[in-house]
């Protein structure tokens, strides 16, 4: 049977930065603070909504972060839930590639640090749900990436002992390394570290390359 595949969401399957940027600036407007640019907000992506909101508050000099963080996080979630895919879209070639992988018999899942509720809204809105019936969010387990437990849970639900993980960030690379799992790095995502410095088995900058990588290389036998 073809190897099972697990994908990160933000920066890997979808370009969600524009929506997160949009929602961040709505929150900042409500707080009477100046807007942040897209590049700054993109740099905060990858650890879940709570850490993103905390970094936004730090960046804008909020005076009572510990006191207000949960309230601000809850408000951000409300804003984002109303705008889950205003600008978000799959990266070019994602839907076509997932359709091909599905036709080849690969079972697929999504493993993200975004909350399950918000991830479900995004996945359904952009049409990825039909390819990836298994979704593990950042609040689905007590542990979250880079702890390998969410990846192991994906494997359990896919009923497989081996899989390949796809991601774009430092967190994803650490997760795959901690799980001792082959890792395909999407280099057009949100990482800050040079690709060569991150743990990965292979890399790609275009989703049209993925089927070829999986078929031409014995990925599962590589670290």
N, CA, C and O of each residue as an XYZ file, in Angstrom:
892
protein
N       0.844     -1.197      0.000
C       0.000      0.000      0.000
C       0.877      1.244      0.000
O       1.894      1.264      0.693
N       0.519      2.291     -0.758
C       1.304      3.528     -0.769
C       1.428      4.116      0.631
O       0.520      3.989      1.452
N       2.557      4.757      0.891
C       2.826      5.316      2.208
C       1.805      6.403      2.546
O       1.356      7.140      1.668
N       1.445      6.491      3.828
C       0.540      7.539      4.289
C       1.287      8.867      4.377
O       2.499      8.896      4.591
N       0.552      9.960      4.209
C       1.133     11.296      4.161
C       0.426     12.201      5.160
O      -0.801     12.185      5.266
N       1.209     12.993      5.895
C       0.661     13.955      6.847
C       1.197     15.336      6.490
O       2.391     15.504      6.243
N       0.303     16.321      6.465
C       0.664     17.668      6.042
C       0.425     18.685      7.150
O      -0.596     18.636      7.836
N       1.359     19.596      7.320
C       1.092     20.830      8.046
C       0.089     21.638      7.218
O      -0.112     21.350      6.038
N      -0.534     22.639      7.822
C      -1.538     23.435      7.108
C      -0.985     24.782      6.655
O      -0.749     24.985      5.464
N      -0.776     25.701      7.594
C      -0.361     27.066      7.253
C       1.058     27.099      6.707
O       1.992     26.627      7.355
N       1.215     27.655      5.520
C       2.532     27.754      4.908
C       2.942     26.513      4.146
O       3.958     26.511      3.451
N       2.149     25.452      4.275
C       2.444     24.199      3.573
C       1.375     23.918      2.530
O       1.664     23.890      1.334
N       0.151     23.712      2.974
C      -0.957     23.514      2.040
C      -1.592     24.829      1.619
O      -1.976     24.995      0.461
N      -1.704     25.764      2.556
C      -2.405     27.023      2.269
C      -1.559     28.226      2.662
O      -0.756     28.175      3.594
N      -1.768     29.302      1.924
C      -1.167     30.593      2.260
C      -2.190     31.358      3.084
O      -3.027     32.083      2.547
N      -2.106     31.185      4.390
C      -3.079     31.781      5.306
C      -2.617     33.109      5.878
O      -3.372     33.763      6.598
N      -1.401     33.519      5.577
C      -0.853     34.744      6.164
C      -1.728     35.971      5.907
O      -1.912     36.772      6.823
N      -2.279     36.156      4.696
C      -3.112     37.345      4.475
C      -4.324     37.420      5.401
O      -4.689     38.508      5.845
N      -4.957     36.277      5.700
C      -6.098     36.292      6.616
C      -5.667     36.571      8.047
O      -6.324     37.332      8.757
N      -4.564     35.961      8.475
C      -4.068     36.204      9.825
C      -3.648     37.660      9.986
O      -3.844     38.251     11.048
N      -3.078     38.233      8.946
C      -2.706     39.647      8.942
C      -3.949     40.526      9.045
O      -3.989     41.475      9.829
N      -4.955     40.200      8.249
C      -6.211     40.956      8.244
C      -6.856     40.934      9.626
O      -7.270     41.976     10.134
N      -6.944     39.760     10.232
C      -7.585     39.629     11.535
C      -6.765     40.295     12.637
O      -7.321     40.874     13.571
N      -5.449     40.212     12.524
C      -4.581     40.891     13.488
C      -4.852     42.383     13.502
O      -4.951     42.989     14.569
N      -4.971     42.973     12.337
C      -5.165     44.415     12.273
C      -6.564     44.844     12.698
O      -6.744     45.972     13.157
N      -7.560     43.969     12.554
C      -8.872     44.263     13.137
C      -8.751     44.335     14.656
O      -9.268     45.258     15.285
N      -8.060     43.349     15.241
C      -7.859     43.339     16.689
C      -7.102     44.578     17.143
O      -7.485     45.217     18.123
N      -6.040     44.916     16.443
C      -5.255     46.097     16.818
C      -6.077     47.365     16.693
O      -5.928     48.283     17.500
N      -6.943     47.430     15.693
C      -7.823     48.588     15.544
C      -8.758     48.728     16.728
O      -9.010     49.836     17.201
N      -9.274     47.603     17.210
C     -10.154     47.636     18.380
C      -9.403     48.086     19.628
O      -9.992     48.658     20.545
N      -8.099     47.822     19.653
C      -7.272     48.230     20.793
C      -6.716     49.638     20.633
O      -6.031     50.149     21.520
N      -7.015     50.265     19.492
C      -6.507     51.608     19.234
C      -5.029     51.644     18.929
O      -4.364     52.654     19.161
N      -4.509     50.540     18.405
C      -3.081     50.450     18.104
C      -2.856     50.480     16.596
O      -3.750     50.107     15.836
N      -1.674     50.919     16.146
C      -1.383     50.959     14.702
C      -1.281     49.560     14.113
O      -0.967     48.601     14.819
N      -1.547     49.451     12.825
C      -1.491     48.169     12.137
C      -0.054     47.662     12.011
O       0.900     48.441     12.019
N       0.078     46.342     11.895
C       1.355     45.710     11.581
C       1.348     45.296     10.121
O       0.289     45.033      9.551
N       2.536     45.238      9.508
C       2.587     44.842      8.101
C       2.551     43.324      7.968
O       2.724     42.593      8.942
N       2.323     42.872      6.741
C       2.164     41.442      6.474
C       3.412     40.654      6.857
O       3.302     39.571      7.432
N       4.589     41.177      6.551
C       5.825     40.458      6.839
C       5.979     40.205      8.336
O       6.393     39.121      8.749
N       5.648     41.198      9.136
C       5.776     41.050     10.587
C       4.847     39.968     11.112
O       5.265     39.105     11.884
N       3.593     40.013     10.698
C       2.618     39.023     11.171
C       2.979     37.625     10.677
O       2.834     36.649     11.412
N       3.447     37.528      9.444
C       3.845     36.228      8.903
C       4.932     35.591      9.760
O       4.967     34.372      9.924
N       5.810     36.414     10.301
C       6.876     35.904     11.159
C       6.391     35.308     12.466
O       7.143     34.621     13.157
N       5.126     35.570     12.810
C       4.563     35.049     14.058
C       3.806     33.730     13.857
O       3.340     33.134     14.828
N       3.682     33.277     12.622
C       2.868     32.098     12.309
C       3.635     30.808     12.605
O       4.847     30.727     12.404
N       2.907     29.814     13.083
C       3.509     28.484     13.206
C       3.354     27.820     14.551
O       3.590     26.620     14.687
N       2.954     28.602     15.561
C       2.871     28.038     16.910
C       1.447     28.019     17.455
O       1.225     27.587     18.586
N       0.486     28.481     16.667
C      -0.893     28.556     17.128
C      -1.313     29.990     17.379
O      -0.492     30.907     17.354
N      -2.619     30.173     17.625
C      -3.180     31.516     17.764
C      -2.676     32.219     19.018
O      -2.317     33.395     18.957
N      -2.640     31.526     20.154
C      -2.214     32.167     21.392
C      -0.831     32.788     21.301
O      -0.667     33.962     21.631
N       0.176     32.026     20.860
C       1.505     32.612     20.696
C       1.542     33.745     19.675
O       2.295     34.705     19.845
N       0.734     33.646     18.610
C       0.693     34.729     17.623
C       0.174     36.006     18.272
O       0.766     37.074     18.114
N      -0.937     35.894     19.004
C      -1.509     37.074     19.656
C      -0.529     37.650     20.671
O      -0.399     38.869     20.780
N       0.159     36.792     21.411
C       1.134     37.286     22.389
C       2.237     38.078     21.701
O       2.625     39.143     22.181
N       2.745     37.572     20.586
C       3.803     38.291     19.876
C       3.293     39.603     19.296
O       4.030     40.587     19.244
N       2.042     39.624     18.863
C       1.443     40.870     18.375
C       1.380     41.896     19.505
O       1.711     43.065     19.303
N       0.960     41.466     20.685
C       0.862     42.382     21.823
C       2.237     42.883     22.248
O       2.399     44.055     22.589
N       3.223     41.992     22.227
C       4.593     42.415     22.545
C       5.085     43.423     21.515
O       5.654     44.455     21.872
N       4.865     43.125     20.244
C       5.336     43.983     19.159
C       4.745     45.382     19.246
O       5.403     46.364     18.900
N       3.505     45.471     19.709
C       2.816     46.768     19.752
C       2.885     47.425     21.125
O       2.224     48.436     21.362
N       3.679     46.859     22.029
C       3.906     47.496     23.322
C       2.718     47.472     24.259
O       2.522     48.405     25.038
N       1.921     46.414     24.194
C       0.759     46.316     25.082
C       1.231     46.251     26.534
O       2.199     45.558     26.846
N       0.548     46.969     27.412
C       1.041     47.150     28.776
C       0.740     45.982     29.712
O       1.464     45.776     30.686
N      -0.303     45.222     29.439
C      -0.720     44.189     30.394
C      -0.937     42.866     29.664
O      -2.055     42.356     29.596
N       0.140     42.323     29.126
C       0.028     41.128     28.293
C      -0.473     39.930     29.089
O      -1.400     39.249     28.650
N       0.116     39.660     30.244
C      -0.295     38.490     31.025
C      -1.765     38.584     31.427
O      -2.486     37.587     31.408
N      -2.194     39.766     31.784
C      -3.585     39.954     32.214
C      -4.570     39.802     31.059
O      -5.647     39.228     31.225
N      -4.196     40.318     29.892
C      -5.144     40.439     28.783
C      -5.011     39.367     27.708
O      -5.838     39.304     26.798
N      -3.979     38.518     27.797
C      -3.696     37.611     26.685
C      -4.870     36.691     26.356
O      -5.223     36.548     25.185
N      -5.477     36.069     27.356
C      -6.569     35.135     27.069
C      -7.762     35.847     26.447
O      -8.381     35.337     25.513
N      -8.083     37.033     26.973
C      -9.200     37.800     26.410
C      -8.917     38.189     24.970
O      -9.795     38.085     24.113
N      -7.695     38.639     24.695
C      -7.332     39.043     23.339
C      -7.277     37.842     22.392
O      -7.631     37.948     21.217
N      -6.828     36.700     22.919
C      -6.802     35.489     22.095
C      -8.219     35.057     21.736
O      -8.495     34.699     20.591
N      -9.114     35.094     22.719
C     -10.509     34.732     22.460
C     -11.129     35.669     21.427
O     -11.878     35.227     20.556
N     -10.819     36.950     21.522
C     -11.368     37.908     20.561
C     -10.795     37.663     19.173
O     -11.518     37.751     18.181
N      -9.502     37.354     19.092
C      -8.896     37.052     17.793
C      -9.578     35.843     17.162
O      -9.858     35.841     15.963
N      -9.842     34.824     17.958
C     -10.503     33.623     17.440
C     -11.880     33.969     16.890
O     -12.277     33.446     15.848
N     -12.617     34.846     17.577
C     -13.925     35.281     17.080
C     -13.793     35.965     15.721
O     -14.566     35.698     14.801
N     -12.810     36.843     15.608
C     -12.597     37.568     14.350
C     -12.209     36.601     13.243
O     -12.723     36.676     12.127
N     -11.293     35.689     13.568
C     -10.796     34.757     12.552
C     -11.880     33.770     12.129
O     -11.975     33.419     10.953
N     -12.698     33.320     13.083
C     -13.773     32.380     12.758
C     -14.770     32.999     11.786
O     -15.414     32.287     11.016
N     -14.899     34.315     11.820
C     -15.788     35.010     10.887
C     -15.114     35.282      9.546
O     -15.773     35.658      8.578
N     -13.801     35.090      9.496
C     -13.035     35.364      8.271
C     -12.007     34.264      8.020
O     -10.823     34.570      7.883
N     -12.417     32.986      7.953
C     -11.426     31.908      7.881
C     -10.725     31.788      6.541
O      -9.625     31.242      6.457
N     -11.357     32.296      5.497
C     -10.753     32.162      4.163
C     -11.131     33.342      3.284
O     -11.488     33.174      2.117
N     -11.049     34.535      3.855
C     -11.325     35.742      3.071
C     -10.279     35.905      1.972
O     -10.609     36.225      0.830
N      -9.028     35.683      2.327
C      -7.933     35.793      1.359
C      -7.155     34.484      1.209
O      -6.435     34.298      0.228
N      -7.299     33.589      2.168
C      -6.545     32.334      2.186
C      -6.880     31.473      0.974
O      -8.034     31.395      0.553
N      -5.866     30.835      0.426
C      -6.081     29.899     -0.673
C      -4.965     28.859     -0.668
O      -3.875     29.113     -0.155
N      -5.241     27.684     -1.242
C      -4.178     26.688     -1.346
C      -3.046     27.214     -2.223
O      -3.280     27.977     -3.159
N      -1.829     26.803     -1.914
C      -0.718     27.135     -2.799
C      -0.970     26.517     -4.170
O      -1.665     25.508     -4.291
N      -0.403     27.130     -5.191
C      -0.593     26.649     -6.561
C      -0.227     25.174     -6.665
O       0.844     24.756     -6.224
N      -1.119     24.398     -7.247
C      -0.856     22.983     -7.467
C      -1.250     22.061     -6.339
O      -1.196     20.841     -6.500
N      -1.649     22.608     -5.189
C      -1.978     21.759     -4.040
C      -3.172     20.854     -4.328
O      -3.089     19.642     -4.125
N      -4.269     21.418     -4.793
C      -5.474     20.612     -5.001
C      -5.246     19.531     -6.049
O      -5.690     18.394     -5.888
N      -4.555     19.890     -7.116
C      -4.271     18.917     -8.171
C      -3.364     17.798     -7.652
O      -3.566     16.624     -7.964
N      -2.367     18.180     -6.860
C      -1.440     17.183     -6.312
C      -2.140     16.259     -5.326
O      -1.939     15.045     -5.362
N      -2.960     16.824     -4.450
C      -3.687     15.987     -3.497
C      -4.630     15.025     -4.213
O      -4.788     13.877     -3.797
N      -5.247     15.492     -5.278
C      -6.137     14.616     -6.048
C      -5.360     13.454     -6.667
O      -5.820     12.313     -6.663
N      -4.171     13.763     -7.200
C      -3.329     12.708     -7.774
C      -2.879     11.729     -6.702
O      -2.933     10.515     -6.901
N      -2.434     12.252     -5.565
C      -1.974     11.382     -4.477
C      -3.105     10.490     -3.976
O      -2.889      9.318     -3.668
N      -4.293     11.043     -3.898
C      -5.446     10.246     -3.478
C      -5.731      9.129     -4.479
O      -6.035      8.000     -4.095
N      -5.629      9.459     -5.767
C      -5.886      8.453     -6.806
C      -4.834      7.348     -6.801
O      -5.096      6.228     -7.240
N      -3.635      7.674     -6.298
C      -2.562      6.682     -6.205
C      -2.671      5.822     -4.946
O      -1.884      4.897     -4.748
N      -3.644      6.130     -4.108
C      -3.895      5.299     -2.936
C      -3.288      5.771     -1.637
O      -3.319      5.042     -0.645
N      -2.730      6.984     -1.613
C      -2.153      7.507     -0.373
C      -3.266      7.937      0.583
O      -4.175      8.668      0.188
N      -3.200      7.491      1.828
C      -4.062      8.023      2.877
C      -3.410      9.284      3.428
O      -2.192      9.328      3.603
N      -4.220     10.320      3.703
C      -3.647     11.618      4.043
C      -4.328     12.245      5.254
O      -5.514     12.034      5.507
N      -3.535     13.026      5.998
C      -4.023     13.706      7.192
C      -3.371     15.080      7.286
O      -2.380     15.362      6.613
N      -3.946     15.928      8.132
C      -3.393     17.255      8.404
C      -3.069     17.349      9.885
O      -3.866     16.943     10.731
N      -1.892     17.889     10.195
C      -1.430     18.070     11.571
C      -0.970     19.512     11.724
O       0.044     19.901     11.145
N      -1.700     20.308     12.492
C      -1.435     21.738     12.584
C      -1.446     22.199     14.034
O      -2.060     21.560     14.889
N      -0.771     23.299     14.309
C      -0.853     23.915     15.626
C      -2.019     24.889     15.723
O      -2.306     25.391     16.810
N      -2.694     25.166     14.621
C      -3.922     25.948     14.666
C      -4.977     25.140     15.418
O      -4.995     23.913     15.322
N      -5.848     25.803     16.159
C      -6.888     25.075     16.875
C      -7.729     24.252     15.905
O      -7.879     24.615     14.738
N      -8.272     23.144     16.395
C      -9.065     22.272     15.531
C     -10.223     23.038     14.902
O     -10.493     22.884     13.711
N     -10.907     23.860     15.690
C     -12.062     24.607     15.193
C     -11.683     25.493     14.013
O     -12.352     25.470     12.980
N     -10.619     26.272     14.160
C     -10.219     27.188     13.097
C      -9.653     26.431     11.904
O      -9.911     26.789     10.755
N      -8.881     25.386     12.180
C      -8.329     24.588     11.082
C      -9.443     23.949     10.262
O      -9.375     23.913      9.034
N     -10.478     23.442     10.949
C     -11.603     22.827     10.248
C     -12.290     23.831      9.326
O     -12.656     23.492      8.201
N     -12.465     25.061      9.797
C     -13.090     26.100      8.980
C     -12.274     26.373      7.724
O     -12.828     26.494      6.631
N     -10.957     26.471      7.882
C     -10.083     26.760      6.740
C     -10.067     25.591      5.762
O     -10.241     25.777      4.557
N      -9.860     24.393      6.283
C      -9.767     23.201      5.430
C     -11.045     23.010      4.619
O     -10.990     22.702      3.429
N     -12.195     23.194      5.266
C     -13.467     23.043      4.557
C     -13.661     24.146      3.523
O     -14.145     23.894      2.419
N     -13.279     25.377      3.888
C     -13.510     26.516      3.000
C     -12.705     26.433      1.712
O     -13.176     26.864      0.660
N     -11.496     25.885      1.783
C     -10.645     25.841      0.586
C     -10.718     24.511     -0.153
O     -10.040     24.330     -1.164
N     -11.535     23.575      0.340
C     -11.781     22.343     -0.397
C     -10.773     21.234     -0.207
O     -10.694     20.318     -1.026
N      -9.992     21.305      0.874
C      -8.999     20.262      1.130
C      -9.594     19.109      1.934
O      -9.016     18.024      1.990
N     -10.734     19.341      2.548
C     -11.334     18.339      3.428
C     -11.591     17.009      2.731
O     -11.529     15.956      3.364
N     -11.876     17.048      1.441
C     -12.207     15.806      0.733
C     -10.994     14.896      0.532
O     -11.142     13.716      0.217
N      -9.802     15.449      0.714
C      -8.581     14.654      0.558
C      -8.013     14.184      1.890
O      -7.354     13.146      1.959
N      -8.267     14.944      2.940
C      -7.639     14.685      4.240
C      -8.713     14.529      5.312
O      -9.032     15.499      6.001
N      -9.272     13.341      5.469
C     -10.338     13.150      6.451
C      -9.865     13.239      7.899
O     -10.670     13.480      8.799
N      -8.582     13.049      8.127
C      -8.029     13.128      9.482
C      -7.410     14.504      9.688
O      -6.591     14.954      8.887
N      -7.810     15.172     10.774
C      -7.286     16.496     11.111
C      -6.984     16.544     12.603
O      -7.870     16.335     13.432
N      -5.729     16.819     12.937
C      -5.307     17.011     14.324
C      -4.905     18.469     14.497
O      -4.001     18.960     13.820
N      -5.590     19.161     15.417
C      -5.292     20.563     15.677
C      -4.385     20.742     16.874
O      -4.034     19.782     17.560
N      -4.014     21.984     17.113
C      -3.112     22.276     18.215
C      -3.716     22.031     19.584
O      -2.996     21.932     20.577
N      -5.047     21.933     19.639
C      -5.725     21.655     20.902
C      -6.376     20.277     20.928
O      -7.170     19.984     21.821
N      -6.048     19.433     19.960
C      -6.638     18.090     19.910
C      -6.042     17.153     20.956
O      -6.688     16.197     21.386
N      -4.809     17.434     21.361
C      -4.099     16.622     22.352
C      -3.497     17.544     23.407
O      -3.411     18.751     23.179
N      -3.080     17.017     24.545
C      -2.361     17.857     25.509
C      -1.050     18.390     24.928
O      -0.612     19.486     25.279
N      -0.420     17.606     24.033
C       0.842     18.017     23.416
C       0.566     18.673     22.062
O      -0.468     18.436     21.437
N       1.499     19.489     21.634
C       1.415     20.116     20.321
C       2.801     20.105     19.689
O       3.804     19.923     20.380
N       2.854     20.299     18.377
C       4.158     20.336     17.703
C       5.039     21.416     18.323
O       4.534     22.492     18.643
N       6.349     21.167     18.508
C       7.172     20.109     17.919
C       7.203     18.780     18.679
O       7.973     17.891     18.316
N       6.384     18.627     19.722
C       6.241     17.297     20.309
C       5.717     16.358     19.218
O       4.825     16.747     18.464
N       6.240     15.146     19.114
C       5.811     14.255     18.035
C       4.435     13.628     18.245
O       3.915     12.981     17.336
N       3.835     13.805     19.424
C       2.567     13.138     19.726
C       1.472     13.408     18.691
O       0.759     12.473     18.328
N       1.302     14.650     18.194
C       0.264     14.865     17.178
C       0.506     14.068     15.897
O      -0.442     13.582     15.280
N       1.770     13.934     15.495
C       2.070     13.110     14.319
C       1.741     11.643     14.583
O       1.179     10.960     13.727
N       2.092     11.172     15.761
C       1.787      9.783     16.104
C       0.273      9.546     16.124
O      -0.199      8.474     15.745
N      -0.480     10.555     16.569
C      -1.935     10.412     16.581
C      -2.486     10.343     15.160
O      -3.419      9.587     14.889
N      -1.909     11.133     14.253
C      -2.299     11.034     12.840
C      -2.042      9.629     12.316
O      -2.890      9.051     11.636
N      -0.880      9.085     12.630
C      -0.549      7.732     12.184
C      -1.534      6.713     12.743
O      -1.955      5.791     12.044
N      -1.893      6.891     14.005
C      -2.856      5.972     14.625
C      -4.196      6.026     13.899
O      -4.802      4.993     13.614
N      -4.647      7.233     13.604
C      -5.960      7.371     12.953
C      -5.926      6.923     11.494
O      -6.946      6.510     10.943
N      -4.759      7.005     10.876
C      -4.606      6.496      9.512
C      -4.330      4.999      9.495
O      -4.284      4.378      8.433
N      -4.147      4.425     10.684
C      -3.869      2.993     10.832
C      -2.622      2.598     10.041
O      -2.644      1.672      9.229
N      -1.537      3.329     10.302
C      -0.282      3.066      9.602
C       0.884      3.121     10.579
O       0.809      3.801     11.602
N       1.944      2.420     10.271
C       3.155      2.454     11.093
C       4.239      3.315     10.472
O       5.253      3.589     11.113
N       4.039      3.747      9.230
C       5.014      4.615      8.558
C       4.280      5.725      7.823
O       3.188      5.523      7.292
N       4.890      6.886      7.801
C       4.329      7.973      7.002
C       5.408      8.999      6.713
O       6.503      8.942      7.271
N       5.090      9.924      5.847
C       5.963     11.038      5.494
C       5.260     12.314      5.914
O       4.061     12.478      5.689
N       6.012     13.215      6.524
C       5.449     14.487      6.982
C       5.899     15.611      6.061
O       7.059     15.667      5.653
N       4.966     16.508      5.737
C       5.234     17.679      4.907
C       5.033     18.934      5.753
O       4.023     19.058      6.446
N       5.988     19.867      5.702
C       5.839     21.112      6.431
C       6.710     22.196      5.847
O       7.418     21.983      4.863
N       6.652     23.373      6.468
C       7.378     24.512      5.911
C       8.253     25.232      6.918
O       9.058     26.080      6.532
N       8.119     24.919      8.194
C       8.721     25.771      9.217
C       9.730     25.045     10.090
O       9.905     23.829     10.014
N      10.386     25.843     10.922
C      11.300     25.287     11.909
C      10.575     24.312     12.839
O      11.109     23.258     13.183
N       9.366     24.672     13.236
C       8.571     23.795     14.098
C       8.298     22.459     13.426
O       8.385     21.409     14.062
N       7.970     22.500     12.143
C       7.692     21.258     11.415
C       8.937     20.380     11.315
O       8.868     19.164     11.493
N      10.068     21.006     11.030
C      11.315     20.243     10.929
C      11.657     19.583     12.264
O      12.079     18.427     12.301
N      11.473     20.322     13.359
C      11.742     19.758     14.687
C      10.773     18.619     14.998
O      11.154     17.610     15.592
N       9.521     18.793     14.591
C       8.519     17.755     14.843
C       8.894     16.461     14.140
O       8.872     15.387     14.740
N       9.240     16.575     12.862
C       9.624     15.390     12.091
C      10.872     14.734     12.673
O      10.956     13.510     12.768
N      11.836     15.559     13.060
C      13.066     15.013     13.643
C      12.768     14.299     14.955
O      13.292     13.215     15.213
N      11.925     14.911     15.783
C      11.568     14.288     17.059
C      10.825     12.967     16.855
O      10.928     12.048     17.668
N      10.073     12.893     15.753
C       9.329     11.666     15.445
C      10.166     10.669     14.656
O       9.720      9.552     14.390
N      11.394     11.075     14.279
C      12.267     10.236     13.437
C      11.524      9.813     12.163
O      11.479      8.640     11.793
N      10.949     10.824     11.519
C      10.083     10.601     10.371
C      10.639     11.318      9.142
O      11.168     12.422      9.276
N      10.535     10.726      7.944
C      10.936     11.445      6.730
C      10.154     12.750      6.607
O       8.962     12.805      6.913
N      10.842     13.800      6.155
C      10.241     15.138      6.133
C      10.502     15.812      4.799
O      11.651     15.951      4.379
N       9.432     16.231      4.134
C       9.536     17.003      2.899
C       9.263     18.465      3.218
O       8.190     18.812      3.711
N      10.241     19.318      2.935
C      10.185     20.734      3.292
C       9.673     21.570      2.128
O      10.265     21.582      1.048
N       8.557     22.273      2.362
C       8.031     23.224      1.376
C       8.757     24.552      1.566
O       8.556     25.234      2.570
N       9.588     24.913      0.619
C      10.486     26.056      0.811
C       9.835     27.404      0.528
O      10.471     28.441      0.719
N       8.580     27.415      0.075
C       7.885     28.681     -0.175
C       6.956     29.048      0.981
O       6.042     29.857      0.815
N       7.191     28.454      2.150
C       6.342     28.720      3.304
C       6.842     29.861      4.165
O       7.320     30.871      3.649
N       6.734     29.703      5.488
C       6.950     30.817      6.410
C       8.207     30.691      7.274
O       8.338     31.411      8.263
N       9.117     29.810      6.933
C      10.321     29.630      7.751
C      11.209     30.875      7.688
O      11.144     31.659      6.741
N      12.038     31.034      8.719
C      13.028     32.110      8.766
C      14.444     31.559      8.579
O      15.338     32.279      8.135
N      14.645     30.301      8.914
C      15.950     29.651      8.841
C      16.223     29.166      7.424
O      15.308     28.672      6.766
N      17.470     29.293      6.926
C      17.788     28.741      5.601
C      17.439     27.262      5.524
O      17.623     26.520      6.488
N      16.938     26.844      4.375
C      16.478     25.460      4.214
C      17.582     24.456      4.529
O      17.325     23.413      5.130
N      18.812     24.773      4.122
C      19.905     23.809      4.317
C      20.207     23.566      5.790
O      20.822     22.559      6.142
N      19.777     24.487      6.655
C      20.060     24.348      8.081
C      18.981     23.567      8.826
O      19.124     23.291     10.017
N      17.908     23.213      8.133
C      16.809     22.496      8.770
C      16.858     21.006      8.443
O      17.258     20.615      7.346
N      16.453     20.188      9.391
C      16.277     18.761      9.143
C      15.261     18.580      8.030
O      14.155     19.116      8.111
N      15.614     17.835      6.993
C      14.641     17.451      5.972
C      15.214     16.324      5.122
O      16.429     16.171      4.997
N      14.318     15.546      4.546
C      14.697     14.433      3.684
C      14.819     14.888      2.246
O      15.717     14.463      1.519
N      13.902     15.761      1.842
C      13.906     16.368      0.514
C      13.152     17.680      0.623
O      12.436     17.911      1.597
N      13.311     18.539     -0.371
C      12.611     19.823     -0.360
C      11.983     20.076     -1.720
O      12.375     19.486     -2.727
N      11.001     20.967     -1.727
C      10.348     21.340     -2.978
C       9.827     22.763     -2.855
O       9.449     23.206     -1.770
N       9.810     23.477     -3.982
C       9.271     24.831     -3.980
C       8.004     24.948     -4.814
O       7.408     26.022     -4.898
N       7.595     23.848     -5.428
C       6.396     23.826     -6.261
C       5.691     22.492     -6.029
O       6.320     21.435     -6.079
N       4.408     22.545     -5.779
C       3.670     21.319     -5.478
C       3.630     20.342     -6.642
O       3.373     19.154     -6.446
N       3.878     20.826     -7.837
C       3.907     19.918     -8.987
C       5.084     18.947     -8.918
O       5.120     17.960     -9.653
N       6.051     19.224     -8.031
C       7.228     18.359     -7.893
C       6.998     17.169     -6.959
O       7.782     16.219     -6.963
N       5.941     17.215     -6.170
C       5.788     16.260     -5.071
C       5.602     14.827     -5.545
O       6.255     13.920     -5.029
N       4.729     14.607     -6.511
C       4.483     13.240     -6.975
C       5.772     12.632     -7.510
O       6.053     11.459     -7.265
N       6.552     13.419     -8.235
C       7.823     12.937     -8.757
C       8.808     12.587     -7.665
O       9.514     11.583     -7.758
N       8.859     13.419     -6.618
C       9.763     13.138     -5.499
C       9.380     11.826     -4.822
O      10.243     11.004     -4.513
N       8.101     11.637     -4.598
C       7.649     10.424     -3.919
C       7.873      9.172     -4.754
O       8.121      8.094     -4.213
N       7.785      9.314     -6.069
C       7.913      8.136     -6.932
C       9.353      7.840     -7.335
O       9.691      6.699     -7.652
N      10.213      8.879     -7.322
C      11.572      8.676     -7.816
C      12.586      8.394     -6.719
O      13.691      7.934     -7.004
N      12.226      8.663     -5.468
C      13.158      8.466     -4.375
C      12.542      7.547     -3.323
O      11.340      7.591     -3.064
N      13.379      6.726     -2.733
C      12.904      5.848     -1.665
C      12.903      6.644     -0.362
O      13.741      6.441      0.517
N      11.944      7.549     -0.265
C      11.911      8.509      0.826
C      11.895      7.832      2.194
O      12.579      8.269      3.119
N      11.122      6.783      2.311
C      10.950      6.159      3.628
C      12.226      5.525      4.169
O      12.316      5.252      5.366
N      13.210      5.288      3.313
C      14.456      4.679      3.779
C      15.491      5.722      4.159
O      16.590      5.386      4.602
N      15.130      7.017      3.982
C      16.080      8.087      4.282
C      15.731      8.729      5.610
O      14.582      8.662      6.047
N      16.716      9.357      6.266
C      16.454     10.005      7.557
C      15.629     11.266      7.379
O      15.313     11.940      8.359
